[in-house]
Amino acid sequence: MRLQFDVWAEKEEGFLLPKVWVRVYGIRKVLREFMNLWAVGSMLGSTHIVDMETTRKNEFGRIQVAVLNPMLIPAHLDVVIGELF
């Protein structure tokens, strides 16, 4: 018996975006929820992880986002959550 193998791999299009962890300050504890933090991450890039364990233990939210250029993440961003600014 003779076995034959062929190496195959799908070609991926595009390029891998850098992922960065971002701390989000200024969101009151009652509003520091998963969906709110996910939405804030989406304003910066593509949200990948919302670290609720760290968020619950601290005065900030922690999210991981994929961005085109981490140097372009703004230091400040105005957001509206529900009816609150």
Sine and cosine of phi, psi and omega as CSV:
sin_phi,cos_phi,sin_psi,cos_psi,sin_omega,cos_omega
0.00,0.00,0.68,-0.73,0.00,-1.00
-0.85,-0.53,0.84,-0.54,0.04,-1.00
-0.99,-0.11,0.58,-0.81,0.01,-1.00
-0.78,-0.62,0.66,-0.75,-0.03,-1.00
-0.82,-0.57,0.51,-0.86,0.05,-1.00
-0.74,-0.67,0.79,-0.62,0.03,-1.00
-0.98,0.17,0.75,-0.66,-0.04,-1.00
-0.61,-0.79,0.65,-0.76,0.08,-1.00
-0.49,-0.87,0.64,-0.77,0.06,-1.00
-0.96,0.29,0.66,-0.75,0.06,-1.00
-0.99,0.12,0.83,-0.56,0.02,-1.00
-1.00,0.07,0.66,-0.75,0.04,-1.00
-0.99,-0.14,0.49,-0.87,-0.01,-1.00
1.00,0.05,-0.26,-0.97,0.02,-1.00
-0.66,-0.75,0.37,-0.93,-0.05,-1.00
-0.97,0.25,0.82,-0.57,0.02,-1.00
-0.99,0.16,0.58,-0.81,0.08,-1.00
-0.94,0.35,0.63,-0.77,0.05,-1.00
-0.97,-0.26,0.71,-0.71,0.00,-1.00
-0.74,-0.67,0.51,-0.86,0.12,-0.99
-1.00,0.00,0.70,-0.71,-0.02,-1.00
-0.82,-0.58,0.73,-0.68,0.14,-0.99
-1.00,-0.10,0.75,-0.67,-0.03,-1.00
-0.93,-0.36,0.92,-0.39,0.02,-1.00
-0.97,-0.23,0.36,-0.93,0.12,-0.99
1.00,-0.07,0.00,1.00,0.06,-1.00
-0.99,-0.11,0.85,-0.52,0.01,-1.00
-0.84,0.54,0.50,-0.86,-0.07,-1.00
-0.81,0.59,-0.66,0.75,-0.03,-1.00
-0.90,0.44,-0.43,0.90,0.00,-1.00
-0.99,-0.14,-0.07,1.00,-0.03,-1.00
-0.99,0.16,0.93,0.38,-0.04,-1.00
-0.93,-0.36,0.30,-0.96,-0.06,-1.00
-0.79,0.62,-0.81,0.58,-0.09,-1.00
-0.91,0.42,-0.61,0.79,0.03,-1.00
-0.90,0.43,-0.70,0.72,0.01,-1.00
-0.93,0.38,-0.60,0.80,0.05,-1.00
-0.87,0.49,-0.68,0.73,-0.01,-1.00
-0.91,0.43,-0.65,0.76,0.04,-1.00
-0.89,0.46,-0.68,0.73,0.05,-1.00
-0.87,0.50,-0.61,0.79,0.01,-1.00
-0.92,0.38,-0.39,0.92,0.07,-1.00
-0.96,0.26,-0.36,0.93,-0.01,-1.00
-0.99,-0.12,-0.51,0.86,-0.05,-1.00
0.02,-1.00,-0.66,-0.75,0.02,-1.00
-0.97,-0.25,0.93,-0.36,-0.03,-1.00
-0.93,0.37,0.73,-0.68,0.03,-1.00
-0.92,-0.40,-0.66,0.75,-0.05,-1.00
-0.62,-0.78,0.66,-0.75,0.21,-0.98
-0.92,-0.39,0.90,-0.43,-0.06,-1.00
-1.00,0.04,1.00,0.06,-0.05,-1.00
-0.95,0.31,-0.48,0.88,0.02,-1.00
-0.88,0.47,-0.75,0.66,0.04,-1.00
-0.93,0.37,-0.63,0.77,-0.02,-1.00
-0.87,0.50,-0.68,0.74,-0.03,-1.00
-0.93,0.38,-0.45,0.89,-0.06,-1.00
-1.00,0.00,-0.12,0.99,-0.11,-0.99
-0.74,-0.67,0.02,-1.00,0.01,-1.00
-1.00,-0.09,0.34,0.94,0.01,-1.00
-0.62,-0.79,0.31,-0.95,0.13,-0.99
-0.99,-0.12,0.50,-0.87,-0.02,-1.00
-0.80,-0.60,0.85,-0.52,-0.02,-1.00
-0.72,-0.69,0.48,-0.88,0.10,-0.99
-0.93,-0.36,0.80,-0.61,-0.01,-1.00
-0.79,-0.62,0.52,-0.85,0.14,-0.99
-0.99,-0.13,0.78,-0.63,-0.08,-1.00
-0.73,-0.68,0.34,-0.94,0.07,-1.00
-0.93,0.36,-0.69,0.72,-0.03,-1.00
-0.58,-0.82,0.93,-0.36,-0.02,-1.00
-0.86,0.52,-0.42,0.91,-0.01,-1.00
-0.95,0.32,-0.25,0.97,-0.02,-1.00
-1.00,-0.08,0.06,1.00,0.06,-1.00
-0.94,0.35,0.83,-0.56,-0.05,-1.00
-0.94,0.35,0.49,-0.87,0.05,-1.00
-0.97,0.26,-0.46,0.89,-0.02,-1.00
-0.69,-0.73,0.56,-0.83,0.02,-1.00
-0.50,-0.87,0.79,-0.61,0.05,-1.00
-1.00,0.07,0.74,-0.67,0.01,-1.00
-0.70,-0.71,0.38,-0.92,0.11,-0.99
-0.88,-0.47,0.82,-0.57,0.06,-1.00
-0.91,-0.42,0.92,-0.39,-0.10,-1.00
0.91,0.40,-0.90,-0.43,0.05,-1.00
-0.93,-0.37,0.19,0.98,-0.05,-1.00
-0.97,-0.24,0.66,-0.75,0.02,-1.00
-0.99,-0.14,0.00,0.00,0.00,0.00
